[in-house]
Amino acid sequence: MENQPAERPDANAIEAALMRLIGERGPGKTVDPTEAARALGGAHPDQWGPLMQPIRRVAVTLAEQGRIIILRKGKPVDPRDFKGVYRLTSPRHD
């Protein structure tokens, strides 16, 4: 029997991991999406790498709902229109 890949986390598991990490980080702090990928998939890039696109999709959905903010170079971006490296943070409540 071949090495079967672990069950892929679904959108709910990804959302829970993102919200937990952002919550633990606290206001004004950011989370790298690879942190969520490693938490869900494991330390090896073969484990967490394939989770990056599903994590991005969930992050976009959460940002569209106003539950998180997607940052690029420290500035909020349109969740439907951004490229490259990004970070996640909680919305400000002041």
C-alpha atoms as a printed R data frame, in Angstrom:
   type eleno elety resid chain resno       x      y      z
1  ATOM     1    CA   MET     A     1   0.000  0.000  0.000
2  ATOM     2    CA   GLU     A     2   1.366  3.393 -0.984
3  ATOM     3    CA   ASN     A     3   1.789  6.332  1.336
4  ATOM     4    CA   GLN     A     4  -1.614  8.000  1.236
5  ATOM     5    CA   PRO     A     5  -1.609 11.777  1.725
6  ATOM     6    CA   ALA     A     6  -3.302 12.917  4.903
7  ATOM     7    CA   GLU     A     7  -6.887 14.068  4.548
8  ATOM     8    CA   ARG     A     8  -6.861 17.598  3.146
9  ATOM     9    CA   PRO     A     9  -8.328 20.178  5.505
10 ATOM    10    CA   ASP     A    10 -11.623 21.563  4.215
11 ATOM    11    CA   ALA     A    11 -12.589 25.240  4.076
12 ATOM    12    CA   ASN     A    12 -14.042 25.078  7.600
13 ATOM    13    CA   ALA     A    13 -10.781 23.708  9.047
14 ATOM    14    CA   ILE     A    14  -8.786 26.353  7.151
15 ATOM    15    CA   GLU     A    15 -11.103 29.129  8.355
16 ATOM    16    CA   ALA     A    16 -10.823 27.904 11.960
17 ATOM    17    CA   ALA     A    17  -7.009 27.814 11.739
18 ATOM    18    CA   LEU     A    18  -6.802 31.303 10.197
19 ATOM    19    CA   MET     A    19  -9.164 32.824 12.755
20 ATOM    20    CA   ARG     A    20  -7.344 31.104 15.637
21 ATOM    21    CA   LEU     A    21  -3.915 32.321 14.486
22 ATOM    22    CA   ILE     A    22  -5.152 35.861 13.885
23 ATOM    23    CA   GLY     A    23  -6.899 35.872 17.266
24 ATOM    24    CA   GLU     A    24  -3.812 34.583 19.067
25 ATOM    25    CA   ARG     A    25  -1.629 37.194 17.378
26 ATOM    26    CA   GLY     A    26  -3.817 40.021 18.635
27 ATOM    27    CA   PRO     A    27  -4.792 43.457 17.300
28 ATOM    28    CA   GLY     A    28  -2.328 45.203 15.032
29 ATOM    29    CA   LYS     A    29  -0.317 42.033 14.397
30 ATOM    30    CA   THR     A    30  -0.255 39.990 11.201
31 ATOM    31    CA   VAL     A    31  -0.204 36.320 10.239
32 ATOM    32    CA   ASP     A    32   1.710 34.811  7.325
33 ATOM    33    CA   PRO     A    33  -0.583 32.381  5.453
34 ATOM    34    CA   THR     A    34   2.235 29.806  5.444
35 ATOM    35    CA   GLU     A    35   1.842 29.630  9.251
36 ATOM    36    CA   ALA     A    36  -1.704 28.349  8.785
37 ATOM    37    CA   ALA     A    37  -0.546 25.969  6.050
38 ATOM    38    CA   ARG     A    38   2.141 24.516  8.341
39 ATOM    39    CA   ALA     A    39  -0.287 24.258 11.255
40 ATOM    40    CA   LEU     A    40  -2.733 22.315  9.082
41 ATOM    41    CA   GLY     A    41  -0.395 20.349  6.825
42 ATOM    42    CA   GLY     A    42   2.882 19.820  8.631
43 ATOM    43    CA   ALA     A    43   6.393 21.209  8.510
44 ATOM    44    CA   HIS     A    44   7.508 19.789  5.153
45 ATOM    45    CA   PRO     A    45   6.789 21.941  2.064
46 ATOM    46    CA   ASP     A    46   5.256 18.911  0.328
47 ATOM    47    CA   GLN     A    47   2.694 18.841  3.138
48 ATOM    48    CA   TRP     A    48   1.869 22.541  3.493
49 ATOM    49    CA   GLY     A    49   2.579 23.791 -0.031
50 ATOM    50    CA   PRO     A    50  -0.589 22.363 -1.617
51 ATOM    51    CA   LEU     A    51  -2.677 24.172  1.022
52 ATOM    52    CA   MET     A    52  -1.607 27.655 -0.071
53 ATOM    53    CA   GLN     A    53  -4.288 28.084 -2.764
54 ATOM    54    CA   PRO     A    54  -7.149 26.788 -0.578
55 ATOM    55    CA   ILE     A    55  -5.929 29.081  2.233
56 ATOM    56    CA   ARG     A    56  -5.894 32.044 -0.137
57 ATOM    57    CA   ARG     A    57  -9.464 31.260 -1.266
58 ATOM    58    CA   VAL     A    58 -10.685 31.082  2.346
59 ATOM    59    CA   ALA     A    59  -8.795 34.287  3.238
60 ATOM    60    CA   VAL     A    60 -10.455 36.106  0.321
61 ATOM    61    CA   THR     A    61 -13.894 34.919  1.465
62 ATOM    62    CA   LEU     A    62 -13.204 36.016  5.059
63 ATOM    63    CA   ALA     A    63 -11.955 39.403  3.834
64 ATOM    64    CA   GLU     A    64 -15.061 39.870  1.672
65 ATOM    65    CA   GLN     A    65 -17.148 39.157  4.798
66 ATOM    66    CA   GLY     A    66 -15.170 41.804  6.707
67 ATOM    67    CA   ARG     A    67 -13.856 39.244  9.215
68 ATOM    68    CA   ILE     A    68 -10.172 39.722  8.318
69 ATOM    69    CA   ILE     A    69  -8.053 42.158  6.320
70 ATOM    70    CA   ILE     A    70  -5.585 41.099  3.637
71 ATOM    71    CA   LEU     A    71  -2.428 43.215  3.642
72 ATOM    72    CA   ARG     A    72   0.199 43.595  0.969
73 ATOM    73    CA   LYS     A    73   3.311 45.603  1.854
74 ATOM    74    CA   GLY     A    74   1.513 46.629  5.047
75 ATOM    75    CA   LYS     A    75  -1.510 48.138  3.271
76 ATOM    76    CA   PRO     A    76  -5.045 46.718  2.973
77 ATOM    77    CA   VAL     A    77  -5.832 45.385 -0.501
78 ATOM    78    CA   ASP     A    78  -8.969 44.500 -2.438
79 ATOM    79    CA   PRO     A    79  -9.466 40.788 -1.646
80 ATOM    80    CA   ARG     A    80 -10.579 40.151 -5.247
81 ATOM    81    CA   ASP     A    81  -7.580 41.844 -6.799
82 ATOM    82    CA   PHE     A    82  -4.155 41.326 -5.266
83 ATOM    83    CA   LYS     A    83  -1.019 39.493 -6.295
84 ATOM    84    CA   GLY     A    84   2.024 38.152 -4.567
85 ATOM    85    CA   VAL     A    85   2.980 37.854 -0.928
86 ATOM    86    CA   TYR     A    86   0.303 38.839  1.562
87 ATOM    87    CA   ARG     A    87  -0.389 38.798  5.277
88 ATOM    88    CA   LEU     A    88  -3.588 38.626  7.289
89 ATOM    89    CA   THR     A    89  -4.802 40.675 10.232
90 ATOM    90    CA   SER     A    90  -7.961 41.308 12.195
91 ATOM    91    CA   PRO     A    91 -10.132 44.324 11.361
92 ATOM    92    CA   ARG     A    92  -9.592 47.288 13.660
93 ATOM    93    CA   HIS     A    93 -12.338 47.974 16.148
94 ATOM    94    CA   ASP     A    94 -11.749 51.499 17.422
